Amino acid sequence: MSILESFSLAVKNILSSKTRTLLTMLGIIIGVAAVIVIVGLGNGLEQYMTDSFSGLGTNTLTVNVMSRGSTRSLSVDEMYDIVEENSDYLDLCSPTVSMNGYVKIGSDTVSSTSVQGVSEDYVDISGASVSSGRNLQYSDMKLRAKVCVIGAYLDQAYFGGSAVGQTLRVGGQSLTVVGVLAQQEDTLEEGSGDDCLYLPYTTASRISGEVSSYVVTVKDENQLDQSVAALENALYEIFSSDDYYTVTSMAEMVETMTSMINILVGVLAGIAAISLVVGGIGIMNIMLVSVTERTREIGIRKSLGAKERYIMQQFVIEAACTSALGGIFGILFGYLLSAAASQVVTRLMEETLAVAPTLAAVALAFGISVGIGILFGYLPAKKAAKLNPIDALRYD
Amino acid sequence: MKALIEFRDACKYYYMGDTVVKAADGISFQIYKGEFVAIVGQSGSGKSTCMNIIGCLDVPTEGTYLLDGRDVSQMNKNELAEIRNEMLGFIFQQYNLLPKLNLVENVEVPLMYAGVPRAERRERALLALDMVGLREKYKHKPSELSGGQQQRVSIARALAGDPSVILADEPTGALDSRTGREVLGIIQQLHAAGNTVVLITHDNSIAVQAQRIIRLEDGHVIYDGPADAPDAVVTPRAAGTEGGAAS
C-alpha cells in the first residue's frame, strides 16, 4: 500500500467528519494565525523604525556633552576643531539646540513643530533641501541673526506657501523666515518631518542655554567604528574622562531598536507557538478517541491483511493531514488578521504601519503544524497498529 | 497428497490469573484442497480458537499449524498479516464491512493491502461483486443493504483476493433462515467451483451442508468424518460434568 493510498484514505476520513476535524484543527489554526500576525507586526514595526530613522541618515553621529563645572567644557569652536582635525573620518558638523517652545504665527500657536537651533550645515546633514528663499548661513551664526528656515508644512498650512520674508515668534523671540525646505514626506501632516523650524544655534542658545549636543556626519559609513573611535579619542583628550560625553551613531541606535523589537517579537511568537503545541495535543486527543472508535475497523483491516505499518501510516497521515489543513486555514486566517491589523493600527496611530507576514514565517508555521501532526499522531497510530486483531474484531 | 491445512497436536492455553484455560488441547486434523469442512462445537468447545489459528489471527501455544506446508506457528505479526492477505478469505458472522466505504471499495480492501494496482483492483472487485449478484449496487454503502446482501458483499470481499482457503465463521448466524439458506447456497457454489471452504458453526443443521465434519468438545476433536455418517451430528453427553469447562 502506497503513501498515496494512505493519503486518500485520510482525506476520505477527514471529509466524513467535518465538524470534528474543524474543531480539532482550531488550536493549530489559532496558533499559526497568531504566529503569522505577530511576526508580521514585528516586521511592520521594524520597517516603520527604519523608515523613520533613515530620514536622519545612518551616517550621522550624535555627540552629547555634559558640562564639567567651568574648568572643563567643550566650546562650539573646539568641536569644530575636532571635526577638522579628523577630517579623514568626519565630514560635517552642526550643534543642535532643541527648544521646547511653541511657534506663534500671527494669532496661531503651533505646538507640534520640532524647533531646533542648528548650523548652516544641518539642512544638508538631515538630507533636506531649500525650495525657496535661502538656507541658514555662517554669517547668521556669527551675527546671532533673528532668522529661521521652516519646513513645508508650516509654509503651506500657515503662510499659504509664501512664508519667505514673513515673521513668526519662538520663545518670545521674533524671527524672519528666510527659507522654506522642500517637502520630504508624501503628505504634509502635523508632527511629520515637514513640521520643523531651524534657527541659528547661536540665536537658540541665547534663549535655551548652552549648546550641549552635536550632530556629526562621517565620511565613509563603512568606517563608522573608526570614526566613532577618532571622535571619542579627541573628546577624551579634552575631558580626560569618558564620563562627560556620549557618542551615538544612528546606525547603532537603529540596530539596538531593531534587536529589541526582534527579541520582543521572538518572545510573543514563542507564546503564540505554545498554542500550536496545545493544538497538537488536541489532535492527539482526538486521534486517540478515533482509534478507540475505529477499533473494529482496525480489526477488520488487519484480518484482511493490513500490516502494522499500514495501519500506522494511515493514522499518522490522517493526523498530519488534519494539522496541515489547520495550518493552511491558519495561514489564510493570519493573512486576513494581518490586513485587518494594518488597517486598525493605521487608523489608531495615524501612521502607516504595514503588518507584513514574511514568507519564511508562513513556511515555518506550516512546517511546524505538519510536524506537530506527525509527532502527536504517532502515539495514537502506534496504539492502533498494536491492536490485537482478534480483540479488535470482537470490539463493539 | 499434501494437506492444505494441517494441525499437529495444536494447543492453545490462556492464562487467567493462576488458572490455565486449555481452549485447544492437542487438536490434530488435516484438510485437503477442495474440501468443504465444517468445524462444529458448542461455545467453549475451542472452535473459535481453532478458527483464529486457521485464520492466522493467532498462533498455537504448543504444537504446529501448517498452512500449505508453511509453519505458521513460528511467524511474526507481519508475516501473519501477509499470509492472511494472500491465502485466506474471511466471512464473518457480523459481515464486518467498513461502513464509510461503498461496496466496491469494501471488496477492494484486501486487494489494496496486496498491492494490486488501482485499475485492476476495481476490475477484480466488480467481478467478485458480480458473482454474488450485487454488481449494480457497487456504489451503495453497506448500511443501505439488507443483512443477506451485506453478507454477500463480505463473500465477494473474501473471494476477491483469490484465496486458498475461505474461512466462514457462523456466516448465517445473524440472518433469518431464508437468507441464511441463500448464503449457504453461495458458499456451496464456491465449493463446487473448487474452493476450499472451512465453515465454523455451532449449528448441526448448517454443519451437515458440508462434506466433512470435525466436531470439537473441550478443546479435543471428538469426531472427524463424513457429514452424512449417522454419528456425525450426535453430541455425546457422556461427560456432562465437564461441559463448558473451557468457556
Interface residues (C-beta under 8 A of the other chain):
Chain A: M1 E5 K12 N13 S16 R296 E297 G299 I300 R301 K302 S303 L304 G305 A306 K307 E308 R309 Y310 P389 I390 L393
Chain B: N52 G55 L57 D58 K77 N78 A81 E82 R84 N85 E86 F90 F92 N96 L97 L98 K100 V109 P110 M112 Y113 A114 G115 R157 G161
